[in-house]
Amino acid sequence: MQIVTLYVRITNNLSALRSAGVNAAIYQGAGELNEVEFHQGNMEIEDYAYTGLRGQSAVNNYQGLLTQITTDIVTLEILSHTPILTNTTTEITLESGIEKSKKEIARENKAMEKHIKKVVEEQRAKEEEIIKAEREREKAEQKQTEKDTKESAKSKKK
């Protein structure tokens, strides 16, 4: 159940990460424009500072989601005993995430979702095999118990 919960959280956070990346990029651009406006005297210091604060908040949100996704994926790797991340995907930075096109991000997210789905399905299959083996063992034990009971009853009759 933990694996499914992680999968759902990762999938949801990947969608949120895409939006957070766009938001962070917008605020970084707005910060650059506001800096020019401030230096030209067309903007008050409070407005300039507020834009910077909101931009920092957007970047922090992006990085927080990225950290949560990475942590959840590593946890999923540990639980499923299956490597998911490679060295290149763990070195994602804010700048590289923002410079990617929406299509690239969507493609990467889909690939990650497919990989996670595959891992989850493999884990489910393993769990189902374990449950099936346990049921078969219980049936065998039950048959053996019934056989022993019959043999015990026969030996008491003699």
N, C-alpha and C positions, 0 to 999 in steps of 0.2 A: 504494500500500500504506500510505503514511503517513496518508492520509485515513481509511482504514478503521480503522487503529489509534487515531487520535484519536477517531473516532466511538465505538468500543467503550469507550475510557477515559472519555469524557464521559458515556456512558450509565451505566456502572458508578458513576462518581462522583456522578451525579445521585441514584441510589438511596442511596448512602452519605450524601449531603448531607441527604436527608430525615431519616434516622436521627440524624445528627449534630445537626440543628436541634432535634429533639425532645429529645435528650439534653441539649443546652445549655439548653433551656427548663426541663427538670426540675431541673437543677443550679442554675439561677438561682432557681427557686422554693424549692428546698431551702436555698439560701443565705439567702434572706429569712426563712424559718422558723427556721433555726438562729441567725440574728442575734437574733431575739426570745428564743429559748431561752437564748442566751448572756447577754443583758442581764438576764434574770430569774434568772440564777444556776443554771440547770438543765443547763448544758453547760460542759465544760472548754475552755480557750482552744485547746488542741491539736486537739480535735475540730472546733471552729469553723474554725480555720485550715485544717485538712485538707479540709473541705467546700469552702471558698473556693478552695483549690488545685485540687481536682478540677473545680470549676465553671469555673475559668479554663482548665484543660486542655480541657474540652469545647468552650468557646467558641473556643479556638485551633484545635482540630480542625475545627470548622465553617468558620471563616474560611480555614483552609488549603485545605480542599476547594473552597470557593467561589473562591478565587484560582486554584487549579489548573484548575477548570472554565472560568473566564473566559479564562485563558491559552490553554487548548486550543481554545476556540471562536475566539478571535482568530487563532490559528495556522491553524485550519481555514478561516477567512475568507481568510487570505492565500494558502493553498495552492489553494483552490477559486475565488478571485476572486469570491466571493459574500458580500454582507453578511448576517450572521446576527443579531448583537446590535443592539439599539436603545439609545438613551440611557437609556430607563427601565429596561431590564434590567441595565445596567451599574451602576446606582445602588442595588443591593440592599444592605440592611444587615442585621445580625443581628436587630435588633428587628422589622423588617418581615417577615423570613423566619419568625420565631417566631410572630408574631401571625396568620399565615395559617392557615386550617384545613387539615387533611390533604387534603381534597378539592381545595382551591385549589392546594396545592402539587403534588398528583398531576396535576391538569389542566395546570398550567404545565409540569411535567416532560414530560408526554405531548406537549404542543404543541412543546416544544423538541426532543424526540426525533423527532417527525414532520418538523420543519423540517430537522434534521440529516440524517435519512434521505433527504429530497428532495435536499439538496445533494450527498450522497454518490452518489445515483443519477445526478444530472446530471453529476457528475464522471466516473463510470464510463462513461456514455454518450459523453462527449467522448473519453475514452481509447479506447473501442471504435471510435469513428469514426476516430481517428488511426491505430489499428492496422490497420483495414480499408483506409484510404487507403494506408498503407505497403505492405500486401500487394499491393494493386492496382498500385502503382508498381513493386514488385519483379517482378510478373508481366509488366508492360509492358516492363520492361528486359530480362527474360529472353527474351521474344518478339523484341525488337529484336536482341538478341545472336544468337539463332538465325537470324533473317533475314539479318543481316550475315554470319554464318558461311556460310550457303547461297550468298549472293551472291559471297562471296570464293571459295568452292569452284567456282562456275560460271566466274568470271573466270579462274581458274587453268587450267581445262580448255580454254579458248579459246586 
